[in-house]
Structures are given as structure tokens and as C-alpha cells.
């Protein structure tokens, strides 16, 4: 389940990435959070125009979930507070003893295309072989 804004196409010079992980005790809490995330994925973008990308991944066998979102800048993250549904969901999850939540906010600068698709050098191999440590 992914939301991708058309604003992502022109590459911003800076952005902020928010990564939140959820570790659940019970299977039903994983299911409830997944359904909630699916609903929020459609409710938040109109209220947060600087949200460039968001996605929610679930690893069912280990009862873990990860939310990843990319924002135009650090101030844009505050627009999540405009969504009362997100505020209620966050309070409900954070007040539960049945889920452990951790989060990180990282500022990012540069062109992601250059990072993912570097120009290969003609004098060097793009694949390096290394020996395992002894």
C-alpha cells in the first residue's frame, strides 16, 4: 500500500524521511494497524500537500510493520497534525502496552537518482570482490 505524489517527479533538493517501526504482541493488532494505515493512506494526502511519498509494510510472520514517508522539508511533517484521524490513531497506538513503536526523522539532500544509478567509471569494475574476514 503506497501513496506517491506527482510532486515526487521533480526531484527536491532536500527532503525529510520519517521511518516508524511497530513491533506487535498480538496478531489482531497487526491486522487492525494495517487496516488503519490503509484508511490513513487516503485521508492524509489532501491535508498534507508536502507529503511526497508514503508506504506501510507489514511482515506478518514476525508481527512487525514499518511506515516510511518522505516530506518536502522538516516543517511539512507538522501537517500530519492536520489529520484528526492520524492524531487519534497515533494516540491509540502509543497508549497501548501491546505495541512497541520507534521512529527516526532523517534529513536528506541530493538527487536520489545519482545515488541509486551512478555513472559507471570506465577504469573500474562496478562489482568488487572481497575476501571474507579471517
C-alpha positions in Angstrom: 0.0 0.0 0.0 1.8 3.1 -1.2 0.9 6.7 -1.8 3.1 8.6 -4.3 2.5 12.2 -5.0 3.1 13.5 -8.5 5.2 16.1 -6.7 7.9 13.5 -6.4 8.7 13.6 -10.1 10.7 16.9 -9.9 13.4 15.9 -7.5 13.5 18.2 -4.5 17.0 19.3 -3.4 16.2 18.4 0.2 13.6 16.3 1.9 12.9 14.6 5.2 12.4 10.9 5.6 10.4 9.6 8.5 10.7 5.9 9.4 8.5 4.4 12.1 8.6 0.8 13.2 5.9 -1.2 15.1 6.5 -4.4 17.0 3.2 -6.1 18.0 2.4 -8.7 20.6 -0.8 -9.9 19.1 -1.7 -10.8 15.5 -5.0 -8.9 15.7 -3.2 -5.7 16.5 -1.1 -6.1 13.3 -4.3 -6.5 11.3 -6.0 -3.5 12.9 -3.0 -1.3 12.4 -2.7 -2.4 8.7 -6.4 -1.6 8.1 -5.9 1.8 9.9 -2.9 2.6 7.8 -4.8 1.8 4.6 -7.5 4.2 5.6 -5.0 6.9 6.6 -3.1 6.5 3.3 -6.1 8.0 1.5 -7.1 10.5 4.3 -3.8 12.3 4.9 -2.5 13.4 1.4 -5.2 16.1 0.9 -4.4 17.6 4.3 -0.6 17.4 3.8 0.3 18.7 0.4 4.1 18.5 1.1 3.9 14.7 1.6 5.8 13.3 -1.4 5.6 9.6 -0.7 4.3 7.2 2.0 4.2 3.5 2.3 3.3 0.9 5.0 4.9 -2.5 5.0 3.9 -5.5 7.2 5.9 -8.6 8.0 3.2 -10.9 9.1 5.4 -13.8 10.3 7.2 -11.7 12.9 4.4 -9.2 13.7 6.3 -6.2 12.6 5.4 -3.1 10.5 7.3 -0.2 9.0 5.9 3.1 7.9 8.1 5.2 5.5 7.2 8.7 4.4 9.1 11.4 2.5 8.3 15.1 3.1 9.4 18.2 1.3 11.0 19.7 4.4 11.1 19.3 8.2 8.3 21.8 8.7 6.0 19.9 6.4 5.9 16.9 8.8 3.8 19.1 11.2 1.0 19.0 8.7 0.3 15.4 9.9 -1.4 17.1 12.9 -4.0 18.5 10.5 -5.4 14.9 10.2 -7.5 14.2 13.3 -7.7 10.6 12.1 -3.9 10.4 12.3 -3.8 12.1 15.7 -6.3 9.6 17.1 -4.5 6.7 15.6 -1.1 7.8 17.0 -2.5 8.3 20.4 -4.2 4.9 20.4 -1.1 3.1 19.4 1.2 5.0 21.7 -1.0 4.3 24.7 -1.0 0.6 24.1 1.2 -1.8 26.0 0.8 -4.3 23.2 2.9 -2.5 20.6 6.4 -1.0 20.7 6.9 2.0 18.5 10.2 3.6 17.4 10.8 6.4 14.9 13.5 8.3 13.2 13.5 11.5 11.2 16.3 12.0 8.7 17.1 15.0 6.6 18.1 14.1 3.1 19.8 16.2 0.5 20.7 15.4 -3.1 19.4 13.7 -6.1 18.3 10.1 -5.4 18.8 9.2 -9.0 22.6 9.9 -8.6 22.7 7.7 -5.5 20.8 4.8 -7.0 22.1 5.0 -10.6 25.7 6.3 -10.5 27.5 6.7 -13.8 29.9 3.7 -14.0 33.6 4.6 -14.3 35.3 3.1 -17.3 38.5 2.4 -15.4 36.9 0.5 -12.6 34.7 -2.5 -12.3 31.3 -1.7 -10.7 31.4 -5.0 -8.8 34.2 -5.6 -6.3 35.1 -8.9 -4.9 36.2 -9.1 -1.3 37.5 -11.9 0.7 35.7 -12.8 3.9 37.4 -11.6 7.2 39.6 -14.2 9.0 
